[in-house]
């Protein structure tokens, strides 16, 4: 089988993809991500842009966004932006959408998955400490569920929240790769 190209610089996506296969290499794409539109549209468009920017027979890319109260939270621009995001999400329920793009045998496919996350109410000091300790500047919504410090509960796939819906990807894998 041809080696998969993961069009992502995210160490979490590499870790998650290893649940399905070890046969991949990483080639990152430098594309401008959109922040305009509905959350699902934004995630799907960014995943598509990332994947189309990388050549290869089998390319896989993903994008994750956080949405709450009509706002979309991508990656924070700096620590101050991360503190703002976490302050706005504190004590609330929000949605995490991870969209996947893959190209195999010249055909393009996309799908997405959504999960619901509820944060504990967080003090300003807890938020500032979290940002300093975990440096979440490369994470949508300025947090990683795997860090475990903000999240009271979640519904849906842990992997989707972390950045790659492996359960759905495994199903598509069987259909398009082995089917």
Order of alpha helices (4+ residues) and beta strands (2+ residues): beta-alpha-beta-alpha-beta-beta-alpha-beta-beta-alpha-beta-alpha-alpha
